[in-house]
Amino acid sequence: MKEDICSIPINDVFAPKDGCPFCRMRDMLELRMAEYVTGAAMMEPDVRVTTNEQGFCNRHFKMMLKVGSRLSNALILESHLLKISEELMPKTVKGKPDKKVLANLDKLTHDCFVCNRVNMNMDNMYRIVYAMWEQNPEFKQLYSEQKFICLEHYTALMSGATKAMGRGVVPFYEETARLAGGYLEELQGDVSHFCKMYDYRNAEGDWGNSRDSIERSIEFLTAEKWVPTHDEEA
């Protein structure tokens, strides 16, 4: 299959055939963006202006701390905190709360530089997937061999597919629904079997694939792998 600069990351993501390929795609983009913002981009004025305005969510702050140095994170925080204190939350105030300032604070608490960049890139990736599925038979085969597509990314894919693909959306919809809906049916069966195994009459029964059905269901529903705590691992 001939690859170009756009298709290489897509093919890399779809090659493992393990879990939801769009979750892997998002994870790849998140990691790259966290490394970028704590690396070379940290000293780029236009990037710092944007990170000062948007900030980061808890998830991506944790990721940045993991992949970047403490100094890099501290420098990013220094200018971000300064902007908040100067423009949105001064130490001394007069009169009634400013509704515009409160609206901006509310926006800030739900904003994230990494989330915004990842979402923008995911939209681009979806468009590339639509085009590759229609134009490349080998990619179409690779797509059909995926283990499943999670609920979040199934919704995102199908929301954009009708406009992007036109008539080609019908077979794409059918295949994507098979990957998501088929796995949902499998999860339903495994979770039900798990529950039945707690009936004393099934004490000697076969658990089959049901033992990790809770974790797999959470992954399907939330687009996040379940990471057990220390107590759960024990």
N, C-alpha and C positions, 0 to 999 in steps of 0.2 A: 504494500500500500504506500503510494507516494505521499510524503508528508511535507508540509510547509511550516513556516514559523508559527502559524496559528494552531495547526492541528497537533503539533508535537506534544504540548502539555495535555491536551485532551486525550490523546492516545496513551500517554503515560498513566493518566488517572484511571482509564478504563481497563488497562491491562491486567491488574491483579484479580479482578472478578471476585472480590470479597467485600461484602457489605454494600452500602449505597455509594455509587461512584461520585455523586454530587456532594456528599458529605466529605469524601476524600478531596474533592476539588476545593471546597471551602476551607478545609484544614490546610491545604497547601498554600492557598492565597493568604490566609490568616498568618501563617508562619512567616511567609515572605514579607508581608507588610509589617509585622512586628520587628523583624530583623532590619528592615529598611528604615523604619522610623527611629529606631534606637542606634542606627549606624550612620551611614553617610548623610541621610536626610536630616539628621538632628541639627546640623549647622546650616541648612538651606533656609534662608529667610522666609521664602513663600510658604514652605512647609510648616515652619515654626509659627507663623501667623495663623495658619489654619488649625494646627493642633492647640494653640492657645485659645482659639474660639470654640472648638468642638470638644476638646478633652477626649477621654477614653472611658469605656465601660469597665466594670470590675474584671470581666473575663480577659479583656485585652491588656489591662494593667498587669495582671498576673503573668500573661504571656510575655509581655515586654520585660518584666523583671527576670523572667527565666532566660530569655535569649540575649538581653542587653546588659551592659555593665550598670552597676548602681549609680555611677557618676552620670552616665547618659540619661538614665531615668530621672535623676535628681535635677539635671539641667532642664529637662522638659517640664518637670513639675514646677521649678522655680518661676519660669516665665508664665506658665498657665495659672498658678496661684496668684501671681502679681496682677494679671489681667482681671481675675475675678474680684480681687480686693479693691482695685482701682475703679472698675466700671460697674460691678454688680453687687458687691457686698462691702461697702465702706464701713470702717469701724464706728464712725459717728454719723448719725442720721438726724433729720429734722422733719417734722410733719408726718403725714400719712405715708404708708408704703406705696411706692411707685408701681402701678399695675404693669407698665411696660417692662420695668426691671424684673418684676416677679415672673412675667411671661418668659423673659429671656433666661432667667434662672431655671425655670421649669424645662425649657427647651434644652438647656445645657445638661441637666441631669438625665436626659434621655438621648443624648447625642454621643457619638464616638467616631473619631477619625478613622480608626481601623474598620469598624463596621461599615461606615459609608463607602470606603474604598473597596472593601470586599464585596459589598452588595452591587456596586457599580461593575466590578469585574465579573461577578457571577452572571449578571445580565448579559454581558458580552459573551461569556462562555456558553450560555444557553443558546444565543443566536448562532454560534459556531456549531454547536451540537445539532441544531435544526438543519443547518446547511449540510453538514457532513452526513447526517442520516439520510437525507434526500439524494445526495450526490455520490456517496461512496458505499458500495455494497459490502465491502469488508468491514467498515465501521458499523454498518447496520447489523451485521452478524455479531460483532463484538458487543454492541449495545444489548442485543437480545440474550447474550450469555451472562449478563450481570445477575448477581444473586437477588437483589431487590432494589427498589427505589423507595426511600422513606416518605412519610406523609408530607412533610414540609416541602421537599423538593419535587414531589409529584405535583403538588398544588402549584408551585412556582412554574414548573415546566409547562403544565397545561394552560396556565393563565396567559402565557406568552405565545404558545404554539399556534393558536388559531390565526392570529394576526400575522405571525412570521411565516407560516407555512402554507396558508391558503388551503387548496384541496388536499395537499399532502398531509394535512393534519390527521386525517381519518386513520390511515394505517399506523401513524406514529402514536396516536391516542390509544389505539387498540393494543399496541405492543407495550406502551408505558403502563397502561392499566393492568395488563397481564403481570408485569413485574411487581407492581405495587399491590394490586388486589390479590394476586396469587399468594404473595408472601403474607398478606394480612390473613388470608384464610388458613395458611399454615400455622400462623401464630395463634389464631383462635383455637385450632385443634390442639396445639401443644399446651396452651394455658389451661384449657378444659381438662386435658389428660393429667396435668399437674395437680389440679384440684381434686380429681377423682382418686389420685394415688394416696390421698389422706383419709380415704374411706378404709376402715379396718379390713374390709373384705378384699382390698387390693394390696394387702401388706406384702405379699410375695410377688406382686406384679412387676412388669417391666416399665421403667420410667420412660423409655424411648428417648426422644429428643426434648423432653419437657423440662429437664432440670434447670436449664438456663433460659426458659421461655419468658420469665419475668424481665430479665435483663435485655433480651432481644426485643421484647415488646416496647420497653422504654426507649431503646435506640430507634426503633421504627417510628414511634410517636413523637419523639423530641429531637431527632436528628443528632443525638449525642450518645456516644458509647457510655454505658454505665460503668463508673469507676468505683469499685467497692472500697469502703473505709477499712481501717485496720481491724476493727471488731468484726465486720462482715467477712473479711478474709479468714479470720480465725474460726 
